[in-house]
Amino acid sequence: MSATKVARTEFAAAIAQIANERNIAPESILEGIRQALVSAYRKQFGPLGEESHYIATVDEDSGESKIFKYPVLEMDEETGEVLKWDDKISEDVTPAGFGRIAAQTAKQVILQRIRESEKDQILADYSGKIGEIVSAQVLRMDGKTVVLDVGRGQGIMPPEEQMRGEFYRLNNRVTVLIREIRETHKGRAIIVSRAAKELVSKLFEREVPEVASGAVKIVDIAREAGVRTKLAVQSTQDGVDPVGSCVGQRGVRVQEVIRELNNEKIDIIPFTEDKSAYLRAALAPSENLQVEIDEMNKMVMVIAPDDQLSLAIGRGGQNVRLAAKLTGYKITIKSATGDVETLATGLEEYEIDTYEVITPDVRAILIQNKLTTLSDLARFKNRWADMEEIPDNQKKVLLEKVVAFEQEMAEREVLHPRAERAPRTD
């Protein structure tokens, strides 16, 4: 790669070998070298005037490199890009000793092309694995984003794909879902998820042979990652118990899934075409519910006895929210006296989505910081209260809700001290 010609086949053979082994077009390598040579020349011998355009040539056989200068005929005034030049008038401006610079530049370009080729190949491989689960190892934290080793490549897990309440420590192994290949500010990247509901279905497919074979079908999943999942299952073969298959003997199968999900609660519900029965099952563990269905408007009115009201709604409205998401109905829950206690549309992804006054920008900030429930907001009050990006009027709304929540918890503690309180099932 110097101004002195080398054996005809040496340079060409090296380019051809790299091109074949790495599946890179030879012209792509040569064009990269030509562009890099001009950049190296400008850096080494610049600044260069705008009246001239510089082009590098590389002999495809010998690798001999030269720099030529041409008069500029037309230039884009905004970008400074040369649009036309007089290719009839050229001047060889190759400096003495440029062969050494050319050799270094060519080496750098070839290594860069190899890295890009390897990355493209890895991305191509993983694009065929989208929707699959893999065991990954935590490599590092990049701000709030987790970088993981997923095998041949690295996976990126942004905050919205992480599980609430889960902390990722260096070298920890976790099961993740290959979500997509996404364009980021650093180029294309493998996006992995711990929050996707598909992760749950894939874990059951791995742990339950009946699900893997298709004897048990997962009809739908509603999930608030890190907290709770409702799973509707249906048998496709006579004599197969869909719920029992997923639970396993002594709960061994579902417990393995729960372990993989860091103790996330899982409700397994039998799917049935009887809408009333399906809705009651979706609202479990509450019982003795009166259900009125408006099929045309996909709305449901549920009247719950006073002793079942809190179970039907769930902590922070989570139970009814997941039931609405699972069944596809808007669910209104009333007390026995007819008072409307809560409404869930099924579109709420998190508890904070039920706060109509929260702006989309503030919602995004809270999700990035894993502050998606009233309990989170109360526990980490100092964290979000000091955030300058959250407007004061939004902080005021959140603080009012936190104060009311803390008062409710204090009253509950007085009525039912922790030592005497029965474990919650919601």
C-alpha positions as CSV (number, residue, x, y, z in Angstrom):
1,M,0.0,0.0,0.0
2,S,2.8,2.5,-0.8
3,A,3.5,4.6,-3.8
4,T,5.9,1.8,-4.9
5,K,4.0,-0.9,-6.6
6,V,3.8,-4.3,-4.9
7,A,3.2,-7.6,-6.6
8,R,0.1,-7.6,-8.7
9,T,-1.8,-10.2,-6.9
10,E,-0.8,-9.3,-3.3
11,F,-3.1,-6.3,-2.7
12,A,-5.9,-7.6,-5.0
13,A,-5.8,-11.0,-3.3
14,A,-5.9,-9.5,0.2
15,I,-9.0,-7.4,-0.8
16,A,-10.6,-10.4,-2.5
17,Q,-10.0,-12.7,0.6
18,I,-11.5,-10.2,3.0
19,A,-14.4,-9.6,0.7
20,N,-15.1,-13.3,0.4
21,E,-14.6,-14.2,4.1
22,R,-16.7,-11.2,5.4
23,N,-19.2,-11.1,2.6
24,I,-18.3,-7.5,1.8
25,A,-18.3,-6.1,-1.8
26,P,-14.7,-5.4,-2.9
27,E,-15.8,-2.0,-4.3
28,S,-17.2,-1.1,-0.9
29,I,-13.8,-1.6,0.6
30,L,-12.1,0.4,-2.1
31,E,-14.6,3.2,-1.9
32,G,-14.1,3.4,1.8
33,I,-10.4,3.6,1.4
34,R,-10.7,6.3,-1.2
35,Q,-12.9,8.4,1.0
36,A,-10.7,7.9,4.0
37,L,-7.6,8.8,2.0
38,V,-9.1,12.2,1.2
39,S,-10.0,12.8,4.8
40,A,-6.5,11.8,5.9
41,Y,-5.0,14.2,3.3
42,R,-7.2,17.1,4.5
43,K,-6.3,16.4,8.1
44,Q,-2.6,16.1,7.4
45,F,-2.1,18.8,4.8
46,G,-5.2,21.1,5.3
47,P,-6.9,23.5,5.5
48,L,-7.7,23.2,1.8
49,G,-9.4,25.9,-0.2
50,E,-13.0,25.6,-1.3
51,E,-12.0,26.3,-4.9
52,S,-10.6,22.8,-5.4
53,H,-12.1,19.3,-5.2
54,Y,-9.9,16.4,-4.1
55,I,-10.2,12.8,-5.2
56,A,-8.2,9.8,-4.2
57,T,-7.4,6.9,-6.5
58,V,-6.4,3.4,-5.5
59,D,-5.0,0.9,-8.0
60,E,-7.1,-2.2,-7.6
61,D,-4.1,-4.5,-8.5
62,S,-1.2,-2.8,-6.8
63,G,-2.8,-0.7,-4.1
64,E,-0.9,2.4,-5.3
65,S,-2.7,5.5,-3.9
66,K,-2.7,9.1,-5.3
67,I,-4.5,12.3,-4.5
68,F,-5.7,14.6,-7.4
69,K,-7.0,18.1,-7.3
70,Y,-9.8,19.4,-9.6
71,P,-11.2,23.0,-10.1
72,V,-14.7,23.3,-8.5
73,L,-17.4,24.4,-10.9
74,E,-20.5,24.3,-8.7
75,M,-21.0,24.1,-4.9
76,D,-24.1,23.9,-2.6
77,E,-24.1,27.2,-0.8
78,E,-25.9,25.8,2.3
79,T,-24.0,22.5,2.8
80,G,-20.7,23.4,1.1
81,E,-20.9,20.1,-0.9
82,V,-19.2,20.1,-4.2
83,L,-21.7,19.4,-6.9
84,K,-19.6,19.7,-10.1
85,W,-15.9,19.9,-10.9
86,D,-13.8,20.0,-14.0
87,D,-12.4,16.5,-14.5
88,K,-10.4,17.6,-17.5
89,I,-8.1,19.7,-15.4
90,S,-6.4,17.6,-12.8
91,E,-3.2,18.1,-10.7
92,D,-1.4,15.3,-8.9
93,V,-0.9,16.6,-5.3
94,T,0.2,13.3,-3.8
95,P,2.8,14.3,-1.1
96,A,6.0,12.6,-0.4
97,G,5.7,9.8,2.1
98,F,1.9,9.5,1.5
99,G,2.3,5.8,1.0
100,R,2.7,5.3,4.8
101,I,-0.4,7.3,5.5
102,A,-2.3,5.4,2.8
103,A,-1.3,2.1,4.3
104,Q,-2.5,3.1,7.8
105,T,-5.7,4.5,6.4
106,A,-6.4,1.4,4.4
107,K,-5.8,-0.8,7.4
108,Q,-8.3,1.3,9.5
109,V,-10.9,1.2,6.8
110,I,-10.6,-2.5,6.3
111,L,-10.9,-3.1,10.1
112,Q,-13.9,-0.8,10.2
113,R,-15.6,-2.6,7.3
114,I,-14.9,-5.9,9.0
115,R,-16.5,-4.7,12.2
116,E,-19.5,-3.3,10.3
117,S,-19.8,-6.6,8.4
118,E,-19.7,-8.7,11.6
119,K,-22.3,-6.4,13.2
120,D,-24.6,-6.6,10.1
121,Q,-24.3,-10.4,10.2
122,I,-25.1,-10.6,13.9
123,L,-28.1,-8.3,13.4
124,A,-29.2,-10.5,10.4
125,D,-29.0,-13.6,12.6
126,Y,-31.0,-12.1,15.4
127,S,-33.6,-10.6,13.1
128,G,-34.6,-14.2,12.6
129,K,-34.9,-14.7,16.3
130,I,-37.3,-11.9,17.0
131,G,-40.0,-13.2,19.4
132,E,-37.7,-15.9,20.9
133,I,-36.2,-15.9,24.4
134,V,-32.5,-16.2,25.3
135,S,-30.4,-16.3,28.5
136,A,-28.5,-13.1,28.7
137,Q,-25.8,-11.8,31.0
138,V,-25.7,-8.2,32.3
139,L,-22.6,-6.4,30.9
140,R,-23.0,-2.8,32.1
141,M,-25.4,0.0,32.6
142,D,-25.5,2.8,30.0
143,G,-27.5,5.4,32.0
144,K,-30.8,3.8,32.6
145,T,-30.3,1.4,29.8
146,V,-29.1,-2.1,30.4
147,V,-26.5,-3.7,28.0
148,L,-26.5,-7.5,27.9
149,D,-24.5,-10.2,26.3
150,V,-27.1,-12.3,24.3
151,G,-24.6,-14.7,22.7
152,R,-22.9,-13.5,19.5
153,G,-24.0,-9.9,20.1
154,Q,-25.1,-7.4,22.6
155,G,-28.7,-6.6,23.5
156,I,-30.0,-3.2,24.6
157,M,-32.8,-3.1,27.2
158,P,-34.2,0.5,27.5
159,P,-36.2,1.5,30.6
160,E,-39.6,0.8,29.1
161,E,-38.6,-2.8,28.5
162,Q,-37.4,-3.4,32.1
163,M,-39.5,-4.9,34.9
164,R,-40.6,-2.7,37.7
165,G,-38.7,-3.3,40.9
166,E,-36.0,-5.3,39.2
167,F,-32.4,-4.3,39.6
168,Y,-29.8,-5.5,37.1
169,R,-26.4,-6.2,38.5
170,L,-23.1,-6.8,36.6
171,N,-22.8,-10.5,35.5
172,N,-26.3,-11.4,36.5
173,R,-28.1,-13.8,34.1
174,V,-31.7,-13.1,33.1
175,T,-34.0,-14.5,30.5
176,V,-35.0,-11.9,27.9
177,L,-37.2,-11.7,24.8
178,I,-35.6,-10.6,21.5
179,R,-38.0,-7.8,20.9
180,E,-36.8,-6.1,17.6
181,I,-33.9,-4.7,15.7
182,R,-34.3,-0.9,16.2
183,E,-32.5,2.1,14.8
184,T,-30.9,4.1,17.6
185,H,-28.6,7.1,17.8
186,K,-25.7,4.6,17.8
187,G,-27.0,2.7,14.8
188,R,-29.0,-0.4,14.6
189,A,-29.2,-2.4,17.8
190,I,-30.8,-5.6,19.2
191,I,-33.6,-4.6,21.6
192,V,-34.4,-7.1,24.3
193,S,-37.3,-7.0,26.8
194,R,-38.2,-8.2,30.3
195,A,-41.5,-6.3,30.2
196,A,-43.2,-7.8,27.1
197,K,-46.1,-10.1,27.7
198,E,-44.7,-12.4,25.0
199,L,-41.9,-13.3,27.5
200,V,-44.5,-14.9,29.7
201,S,-46.0,-17.0,26.9
202,K,-42.5,-18.1,25.8
203,L,-41.6,-19.2,29.3
204,F,-44.8,-21.2,29.6
205,E,-44.0,-22.7,26.2
206,R,-40.6,-23.7,27.6
207,E,-41.8,-25.1,30.9
208,V,-45.2,-26.7,29.8
209,P,-45.0,-29.5,27.2
210,E,-48.7,-29.1,26.5
211,V,-48.3,-25.5,25.6
212,A,-45.3,-26.3,23.4
213,S,-47.2,-29.0,21.6
214,G,-50.3,-26.9,21.1
215,A,-52.5,-29.1,23.3
216,V,-53.0,-26.0,25.5
217,K,-53.4,-22.6,23.9
218,I,-52.6,-19.3,25.5
219,V,-55.5,-17.2,24.3
220,D,-54.3,-13.9,25.8
221,I,-52.1,-12.3,28.3
222,A,-52.5,-9.1,30.3
223,R,-49.4,-8.0,32.2
224,E,-48.0,-5.3,34.4
225,A,-44.4,-6.4,34.3
226,G,-42.8,-7.0,37.6
227,V,-46.1,-7.0,39.5
228,R,-48.8,-9.2,38.1
229,T,-49.9,-11.2,35.0
230,K,-53.3,-12.7,34.0
231,L,-53.1,-15.5,31.6
232,A,-56.1,-17.0,29.8
233,V,-55.6,-20.6,28.6
234,Q,-57.7,-23.1,26.6
235,S,-57.4,-26.8,25.9
236,T,-57.4,-27.8,22.2
237,Q,-57.6,-31.6,23.0
238,D,-60.2,-33.6,25.0
239,G,-59.1,-34.6,28.4
240,V,-56.4,-32.0,28.9
241,D,-56.8,-29.6,31.8
242,P,-55.4,-26.3,30.6
243,V,-55.0,-24.7,34.0
244,G,-53.6,-27.8,35.7
245,S,-51.1,-28.3,32.8
246,C,-49.8,-24.8,33.3
247,V,-49.6,-25.1,37.1
248,G,-48.0,-28.5,37.1
249,Q,-47.8,-31.0,39.9
250,R,-47.5,-29.1,43.2
251,G,-47.2,-25.9,41.2
252,V,-43.7,-26.8,39.9
253,R,-44.3,-25.5,36.4
254,V,-45.8,-22.1,37.2
255,Q,-43.3,-21.7,40.0
256,E,-40.4,-22.0,37.6
257,V,-42.0,-19.2,35.4
258,I,-42.5,-17.1,38.5
259,R,-38.9,-17.6,39.5
260,E,-37.7,-16.5,36.1
261,L,-39.9,-13.4,36.4
262,N,-38.5,-12.5,39.8
263,N,-41.6,-13.5,41.8
264,E,-44.1,-11.7,39.6
265,K,-47.7,-12.9,40.5
266,I,-49.4,-15.0,37.8
267,D,-53.1,-15.7,37.6
268,I,-54.0,-18.6,35.3
269,I,-57.6,-18.3,34.0
270,P,-59.6,-20.9,32.0
271,F,-60.9,-19.3,28.8
272,T,-64.5,-19.9,28.0
273,E,-66.9,-18.6,25.3
274,D,-69.3,-17.8,28.2
275,K,-68.5,-14.1,28.5
276,S,-70.1,-13.7,31.9
277,A,-68.1,-16.7,33.3
278,Y,-64.9,-15.4,31.6
279,L,-65.3,-12.0,33.1
280,R,-65.9,-13.4,36.6
281,A,-62.8,-15.6,36.3
282,A,-60.8,-12.5,35.0
283,L,-61.8,-10.6,38.1
284,A,-60.8,-13.3,40.6
285,P,-60.0,-13.7,43.4
286,S,-63.2,-11.7,44.0
287,E,-66.4,-13.7,44.2
288,N,-70.2,-13.4,44.1
289,L,-70.1,-10.7,41.4
290,Q,-73.1,-9.5,39.4
291,V,-72.1,-9.0,35.8
292,E,-74.1,-7.1,33.2
293,I,-72.6,-7.1,29.6
294,D,-73.2,-4.5,26.9
295,E,-71.8,-6.4,24.0
296,M,-72.5,-3.7,21.4
297,N,-70.4,-1.1,23.2
298,K,-68.0,-3.7,24.7
299,M,-68.8,-2.4,28.2
300,V,-69.4,-4.4,31.5
301,M,-71.1,-3.3,34.7
302,V,-70.0,-5.2,37.7
303,I,-71.7,-5.0,41.1
304,A,-69.5,-6.3,43.9
305,P,-70.5,-7.1,47.5
306,D,-68.8,-4.8,50.0
307,D,-66.5,-7.5,51.3
308,Q,-65.4,-8.3,47.7
309,L,-65.0,-4.7,46.4
310,S,-61.4,-4.2,47.2
311,L,-60.5,-7.7,45.8
312,A,-62.3,-6.9,42.5
313,I,-60.6,-3.6,42.1
314,G,-57.2,-4.7,43.4
315,R,-54.4,-2.6,44.8
316,G,-54.3,0.6,42.9
317,G,-57.0,-0.7,40.5
318,Q,-54.6,-3.3,39.2
319,N,-57.0,-6.3,39.2
320,V,-59.8,-4.6,37.3
321,R,-57.2,-3.0,35.0
322,L,-55.7,-6.3,34.0
323,A,-59.2,-7.9,33.7
324,A,-60.2,-5.2,31.2
325,K,-57.0,-5.6,29.2
326,L,-57.4,-9.4,29.2
327,T,-61.1,-9.5,28.1
328,G,-61.2,-6.4,25.9
329,Y,-64.2,-4.9,27.8
330,K,-64.4,-1.6,29.5
331,I,-65.3,-2.5,33.1
332,T,-67.1,-0.3,35.6
333,I,-67.2,-1.6,39.2
334,K,-70.0,-0.5,41.5
335,S,-70.6,-1.1,45.2
336,A,-73.7,-2.8,46.4
337,T,-75.2,0.6,47.1
338,G,-74.7,1.6,43.4
339,D,-71.8,3.9,43.9
340,V,-69.2,3.8,41.0
341,E,-65.9,2.8,42.6
342,T,-63.7,2.5,39.5
343,L,-63.6,2.4,35.7
344,A,-61.0,0.5,33.6
345,T,-60.9,0.8,29.8
346,G,-58.2,-1.8,29.2
347,L,-56.0,0.9,27.6
348,E,-54.2,1.7,30.8
349,E,-50.7,0.2,30.8
350,Y,-49.8,1.4,34.3
351,E,-51.6,2.7,37.4
352,I,-50.4,6.2,36.6
353,D,-52.4,6.0,33.3
354,T,-55.6,6.3,35.4
355,Y,-54.5,9.8,36.5
356,E,-56.1,11.9,33.7
357,V,-54.3,15.0,34.7
358,I,-50.8,13.5,34.1
359,T,-49.3,14.8,30.8
360,P,-47.6,12.5,28.3
361,D,-44.2,14.1,29.0
362,V,-44.5,13.5,32.7
363,R,-45.8,10.0,32.2
364,A,-42.7,9.2,30.1
365,I,-40.4,10.6,32.8
366,L,-42.1,8.5,35.5
367,I,-42.0,5.3,33.4
368,Q,-38.3,5.9,32.7
369,N,-37.7,6.0,36.5
370,K,-40.0,3.0,37.1
371,L,-42.5,5.1,39.1
372,T,-45.6,3.6,37.7
373,T,-47.8,3.1,40.8
374,L,-49.0,5.2,43.7
375,S,-46.9,2.9,46.0
376,D,-43.8,3.8,43.9
377,L,-44.6,7.5,44.1
378,A,-45.0,7.4,47.8
379,R,-41.9,5.3,48.4
380,F,-39.6,7.4,46.2
381,K,-41.3,10.8,46.8
382,N,-38.0,12.6,47.2
383,R,-36.7,11.4,43.9
384,W,-39.5,12.7,41.7
385,A,-40.2,15.8,43.9
386,D,-36.7,17.1,43.0
387,M,-36.9,16.5,39.3
388,E,-36.8,19.9,37.5
389,E,-38.3,18.4,34.3
390,I,-41.6,17.7,36.1
391,P,-43.7,21.0,36.3
392,D,-44.8,22.2,39.7
393,N,-48.5,21.8,38.9
394,Q,-47.9,18.1,38.0
395,K,-45.9,17.6,41.2
396,K,-48.8,19.1,43.2
397,V,-51.3,16.7,41.7
398,L,-49.0,13.7,42.4
399,L,-48.3,14.9,45.9
400,E,-52.0,15.2,46.7
401,K,-52.5,11.6,45.6
402,V,-49.5,10.4,47.6
403,V,-50.7,12.2,50.8
404,A,-54.2,10.6,50.4
405,F,-52.5,7.2,49.9
406,E,-50.3,7.5,52.9
407,Q,-53.3,8.5,55.0
408,E,-55.2,5.5,53.8
409,M,-52.3,3.2,54.6
410,A,-51.9,4.7,58.1
411,E,-55.6,4.2,58.8
412,R,-55.4,0.7,57.6
413,E,-52.5,0.0,59.8
414,V,-54.4,1.3,62.8
415,L,-57.4,-0.9,62.0
416,H,-55.4,-3.9,61.0
417,P,-51.9,-4.0,62.5
418,R,-49.3,-5.7,60.3
419,A,-48.9,-8.6,62.7
420,E,-52.6,-9.4,62.6
421,R,-53.2,-8.6,58.9
422,A,-54.0,-11.5,56.6
423,P,-51.8,-11.8,53.5
424,R,-53.3,-10.0,50.5
425,T,-54.2,-12.0,47.5
426,D,-54.7,-9.1,45.1
